[in-house]
Amino acid sequence: MKIDTLEFFTALAGEMNAHPERYRPLGEADMDAIIVMRDTPQRDFGVRLAFEGIRCEHVVEAESDAPCEYRLDGPLASWQSMFGDIVTHGRATGLQTINSLALLGNDIALAGSDPMGLDKFSRFNQTLQEFFDGASKVLAMEVAS
């Protein structure tokens, strides 16, 4: 399964929603984020993720510049590296966590026009990381089938 597809992010949402016990200790997270993966200057993939409570309620393709609370934007290779680390270790490690990648800003940039929206990344990034870490199970299921 390619990570720059709606199918992949829908599977991550399904993994999250099937395991509320992993998210309950993190608390409720209400946020609307767009993830942008840039493959070439002519092609990018954007997906809007809407989290409500301890669920990912909506996953839809989105334009990279669509309004949202915050966006994480970077080259596809950087996203592949993060998800590769997740598959290898069962979760993101070291500088491959979304918090490290976004705060360093070398590969994946955190952007948004509203300070309150940007604050949601800081407040809920562990929920987002747990969501991304679900790739270890989603991609493992694909290999097993």
C-alpha positions as protocol buffer text, in pm:
chain_id: "A"
residue {
  index: 1
  type: MET
  ca { x: 0 y: 0 z: 0 }
}
residue {
  index: 2
  type: LYS
  ca { x: 136 y: 339 z: -95 }
}
residue {
  index: 3
  type: ILE
  ca { x: 141 y: 595 z: 184 }
}
residue {
  index: 4
  type: ASP
  ca { x: 35 y: 880 z: -44 }
}
residue {
  index: 5
  type: THR
  ca { x: -316 y: 745 z: -91 }
}
residue {
  index: 6
  type: LEU
  ca { x: -654 y: 792 z: 66 }
}
residue {
  index: 7
  type: GLU
  ca { x: -664 y: 414 z: 117 }
}
residue {
  index: 8
  type: PHE
  ca { x: -362 y: 429 z: 350 }
}
residue {
  index: 9
  type: PHE
  ca { x: -499 y: 710 z: 567 }
}
residue {
  index: 10
  type: THR
  ca { x: -843 y: 547 z: 577 }
}
residue {
  index: 11
  type: ALA
  ca { x: -674 y: 230 z: 704 }
}
residue {
  index: 12
  type: LEU
  ca { x: -489 y: 434 z: 970 }
}
residue {
  index: 13
  type: ALA
  ca { x: -823 y: 582 z: 1081 }
}
residue {
  index: 14
  type: GLY
  ca { x: -973 y: 234 z: 1096 }
}
residue {
  index: 15
  type: GLU
  ca { x: -682 y: 116 z: 1310 }
}
residue {
  index: 16
  type: MET
  ca { x: -726 y: 412 z: 1546 }
}
residue {
  index: 17
  type: ASN
  ca { x: -1101 y: 372 z: 1574 }
}
residue {
  index: 18
  type: ALA
  ca { x: -1070 y: -2 z: 1642 }
}
residue {
  index: 19
  type: HIS
  ca { x: -838 y: 58 z: 1941 }
}
residue {
  index: 20
  type: PRO
  ca { x: -975 y: 332 z: 2166 }
}
residue {
  index: 21
  type: GLU
  ca { x: -778 y: 187 z: 2457 }
}
residue {
  index: 22
  type: ARG
  ca { x: -457 y: 326 z: 2303 }
}
residue {
  index: 23
  type: TYR
  ca { x: -601 y: 677 z: 2273 }
}
residue {
  index: 24
  type: ARG
  ca { x: -807 y: 708 z: 2591 }
}
residue {
  index: 25
  type: PRO
  ca { x: -499 y: 776 z: 2812 }
}
residue {
  index: 26
  type: LEU
  ca { x: -397 y: 1058 z: 2573 }
}
residue {
  index: 27
  type: GLY
  ca { x: -731 y: 1235 z: 2618 }
}
residue {
  index: 28
  type: GLU
  ca { x: -966 y: 1377 z: 2363 }
}
residue {
  index: 29
  type: ALA
  ca { x: -817 y: 1548 z: 2059 }
}
residue {
  index: 30
  type: ASP
  ca { x: -1027 y: 1777 z: 1845 }
}
residue {
  index: 31
  type: MET
  ca { x: -828 y: 1892 z: 1544 }
}
residue {
  index: 32
  type: ASP
  ca { x: -851 y: 1938 z: 1171 }
}
residue {
  index: 33
  type: ALA
  ca { x: -518 y: 1883 z: 996 }
}
residue {
  index: 34
  type: ILE
  ca { x: -399 y: 1847 z: 640 }
}
residue {
  index: 35
  type: ILE
  ca { x: -107 y: 1620 z: 562 }
}
residue {
  index: 36
  type: VAL
  ca { x: 76 y: 1711 z: 241 }
}
residue {
  index: 37
  type: MET
  ca { x: 318 y: 1477 z: 66 }
}
residue {
  index: 38
  type: ARG
  ca { x: 504 y: 1639 z: -222 }
}
residue {
  index: 39
  type: ASP
  ca { x: 622 y: 1390 z: -483 }
}
residue {
  index: 40
  type: THR
  ca { x: 725 y: 1627 z: -763 }
}
residue {
  index: 41
  type: PRO
  ca { x: 666 y: 1997 z: -826 }
}
residue {
  index: 42
  type: GLN
  ca { x: 369 y: 1894 z: -1041 }
}
residue {
  index: 43
  type: ARG
  ca { x: 220 y: 1637 z: -802 }
}
residue {
  index: 44
  type: ASP
  ca { x: 135 y: 1647 z: -436 }
}
residue {
  index: 45
  type: PHE
  ca { x: -106 y: 1447 z: -225 }
}
residue {
  index: 46
  type: GLY
  ca { x: -309 y: 1610 z: 49 }
}
residue {
  index: 47
  type: VAL
  ca { x: -537 y: 1446 z: 299 }
}
residue {
  index: 48
  type: ARG
  ca { x: -757 y: 1612 z: 561 }
}
residue {
  index: 49
  type: LEU
  ca { x: -780 y: 1434 z: 895 }
}
residue {
  index: 50
  type: ALA
  ca { x: -1055 y: 1535 z: 1136 }
}
residue {
  index: 51
  type: PHE
  ca { x: -1014 y: 1403 z: 1489 }
}
residue {
  index: 52
  type: GLU
  ca { x: -1300 y: 1419 z: 1739 }
}
residue {
  index: 53
  type: GLY
  ca { x: -1263 y: 1279 z: 2088 }
}
residue {
  index: 54
  type: ILE
  ca { x: -1059 y: 961 z: 2059 }
}
residue {
  index: 55
  type: ARG
  ca { x: -1152 y: 890 z: 1697 }
}
residue {
  index: 56
  type: CYS
  ca { x: -1051 y: 996 z: 1349 }
}
residue {
  index: 57
  type: GLU
  ca { x: -1394 y: 1081 z: 1212 }
}
residue {
  index: 58
  type: HIS
  ca { x: -1311 y: 1204 z: 862 }
}
residue {
  index: 59
  type: VAL
  ca { x: -1042 y: 1125 z: 606 }
}
residue {
  index: 60
  type: VAL
  ca { x: -1078 y: 1301 z: 272 }
}
residue {
  index: 61
  type: GLU
  ca { x: -845 y: 1413 z: -1 }
}
residue {
  index: 62
  type: ALA
  ca { x: -773 y: 1785 z: 18 }
}
residue {
  index: 63
  type: GLU
  ca { x: -590 y: 2052 z: -172 }
}
residue {
  index: 64
  type: SER
  ca { x: -257 y: 2127 z: -8 }
}
residue {
  index: 65
  type: ASP
  ca { x: -359 y: 2489 z: 52 }
}
residue {
  index: 66
  type: ALA
  ca { x: -715 y: 2425 z: 176 }
}
residue {
  index: 67
  type: PRO
  ca { x: -809 y: 2598 z: 503 }
}
residue {
  index: 68
  type: CYS
  ca { x: -738 y: 2392 z: 815 }
}
residue {
  index: 69
  type: GLU
  ca { x: -616 y: 2436 z: 1171 }
}
residue {
  index: 70
  type: TYR
  ca { x: -266 y: 2328 z: 1074 }
}
residue {
  index: 71
  type: ARG
  ca { x: -85 y: 2144 z: 799 }
}
residue {
  index: 72
  type: LEU
  ca { x: 222 y: 1924 z: 789 }
}
residue {
  index: 73
  type: ASP
  ca { x: 392 y: 1958 z: 452 }
}
residue {
  index: 74
  type: GLY
  ca { x: 698 y: 1780 z: 323 }
}
residue {
  index: 75
  type: PRO
  ca { x: 852 y: 1570 z: 51 }
}
residue {
  index: 76
  type: LEU
  ca { x: 716 y: 1220 z: 4 }
}
residue {
  index: 77
  type: ALA
  ca { x: 1064 y: 1080 z: 78 }
}
residue {
  index: 78
  type: SER
  ca { x: 1059 y: 1232 z: 429 }
}
residue {
  index: 79
  type: TRP
  ca { x: 718 y: 1082 z: 499 }
}
residue {
  index: 80
  type: GLN
  ca { x: 837 y: 745 z: 363 }
}
residue {
  index: 81
  type: SER
  ca { x: 1136 y: 762 z: 595 }
}
residue {
  index: 82
  type: MET
  ca { x: 915 y: 827 z: 899 }
}
residue {
  index: 83
  type: PHE
  ca { x: 673 y: 547 z: 811 }
}
residue {
  index: 84
  type: GLY
  ca { x: 967 y: 315 z: 734 }
}
residue {
  index: 85
  type: ASP
  ca { x: 1101 y: 380 z: 1085 }
}
residue {
  index: 86
  type: ILE
  ca { x: 757 y: 306 z: 1229 }
}
residue {
  index: 87
  type: VAL
  ca { x: 736 y: -26 z: 1046 }
}
residue {
  index: 88
  type: THR
  ca { x: 1090 y: -120 z: 1153 }
}
residue {
  index: 89
  type: HIS
  ca { x: 1051 y: -33 z: 1522 }
}
residue {
  index: 90
  type: GLY
  ca { x: 674 y: -60 z: 1576 }
}
residue {
  index: 91
  type: ARG
  ca { x: 664 y: 316 z: 1640 }
}
residue {
  index: 92
  type: ALA
  ca { x: 856 y: 626 z: 1535 }
}
residue {
  index: 93
  type: THR
  ca { x: 1190 y: 665 z: 1710 }
}
residue {
  index: 94
  type: GLY
  ca { x: 1436 y: 948 z: 1769 }
}
residue {
  index: 95
  type: LEU
  ca { x: 1430 y: 1219 z: 1507 }
}
residue {
  index: 96
  type: GLN
  ca { x: 1167 y: 1029 z: 1304 }
}
residue {
  index: 97
  type: THR
  ca { x: 878 y: 1131 z: 1531 }
}
residue {
  index: 98
  type: ILE
  ca { x: 638 y: 1383 z: 1380 }
}
residue {
  index: 99
  type: ASN
  ca { x: 715 y: 1623 z: 1666 }
}
residue {
  index: 100
  type: SER
  ca { x: 1088 y: 1617 z: 1588 }
}
residue {
  index: 101
  type: LEU
  ca { x: 1038 y: 1637 z: 1213 }
}
residue {
  index: 102
  type: ALA
  ca { x: 797 y: 1931 z: 1238 }
}
residue {
  index: 103
  type: LEU
  ca { x: 985 y: 2125 z: 1504 }
}
residue {
  index: 104
  type: LEU
  ca { x: 1319 y: 2093 z: 1326 }
}
residue {
  index: 105
  type: GLY
  ca { x: 1141 y: 2195 z: 1007 }
}
residue {
  index: 106
  type: ASN
  ca { x: 1416 y: 2058 z: 784 }
}
residue {
  index: 107
  type: ASP
  ca { x: 1196 y: 1802 z: 611 }
}
residue {
  index: 108
  type: ILE
  ca { x: 836 y: 1840 z: 721 }
}
residue {
  index: 109
  type: ALA
  ca { x: 708 y: 2189 z: 790 }
}
residue {
  index: 110
  type: LEU
  ca { x: 430 y: 2280 z: 1031 }
}
residue {
  index: 111
  type: ALA
  ca { x: 218 y: 2567 z: 896 }
}
residue {
  index: 112
  type: GLY
  ca { x: -108 y: 2743 z: 968 }
}
residue {
  index: 113
  type: SER
  ca { x: -246 y: 3094 z: 979 }
}
residue {
  index: 114
  type: ASP
  ca { x: -417 y: 3077 z: 1320 }
}
residue {
  index: 115
  type: PRO
  ca { x: -200 y: 3052 z: 1635 }
}
residue {
  index: 116
  type: MET
  ca { x: -477 y: 2858 z: 1811 }
}
residue {
  index: 117
  type: GLY
  ca { x: -482 y: 2605 z: 1528 }
}
residue {
  index: 118
  type: LEU
  ca { x: -105 y: 2568 z: 1539 }
}
residue {
  index: 119
  type: ASP
  ca { x: -130 y: 2517 z: 1914 }
}
residue {
  index: 120
  type: LYS
  ca { x: -342 y: 2209 z: 1850 }
}
residue {
  index: 121
  type: PHE
  ca { x: -41 y: 2040 z: 1693 }
}
residue {
  index: 122
  type: SER
  ca { x: 154 y: 2098 z: 2016 }
}
residue {
  index: 123
  type: ARG
  ca { x: -132 y: 1985 z: 2238 }
}
residue {
  index: 124
  type: PHE
  ca { x: -232 y: 1678 z: 2041 }
}
residue {
  index: 125
  type: ASN
  ca { x: 88 y: 1567 z: 1866 }
}
residue {
  index: 126
  type: GLN
  ca { x: 110 y: 1249 z: 2075 }
}
residue {
  index: 127
  type: THR
  ca { x: -234 y: 1148 z: 1948 }
}
residue {
  index: 128
  type: LEU
  ca { x: -122 y: 1223 z: 1594 }
}
residue {
  index: 129
  type: GLN
  ca { x: 196 y: 1021 z: 1650 }
}
residue {
  index: 130
  type: GLU
  ca { x: -4 y: 725 z: 1784 }
}
residue {
  index: 131
  type: PHE
  ca { x: -226 y: 757 z: 1474 }
}
residue {
  index: 132
  type: PHE
  ca { x: 82 y: 747 z: 1247 }
}
residue {
  index: 133
  type: ASP
  ca { x: 232 y: 462 z: 1452 }
}
residue {
  index: 134
  type: GLY
  ca { x: -71 y: 259 z: 1349 }
}
residue {
  index: 135
  type: ALA
  ca { x: 114 y: 217 z: 1018 }
}
residue {
  index: 136
  type: SER
  ca { x: 317 y: -60 z: 1184 }
}
residue {
  index: 137
  type: LYS
  ca { x: -2 y: -265 z: 1201 }
}
residue {
  index: 138
  type: VAL
  ca { x: -165 y: -145 z: 877 }
}
residue {
  index: 139
  type: LEU
  ca { x: 142 y: -214 z: 666 }
}
residue {
  index: 140
  type: ALA
  ca { x: 218 y: -541 z: 850 }
}
residue {
  index: 141
  type: MET
  ca { x: -135 y: -665 z: 771 }
}
residue {
  index: 142
  type: GLU
  ca { x: -73 y: -592 z: 405 }
}
residue {
  index: 143
  type: VAL
  ca { x: 251 y: -793 z: 406 }
}
residue {
  index: 144
  type: ALA
  ca { x: 79 y: -1083 z: 587 }
}
residue {
  index: 145
  type: SER
  ca { x: -205 y: -1105 z: 332 }
}
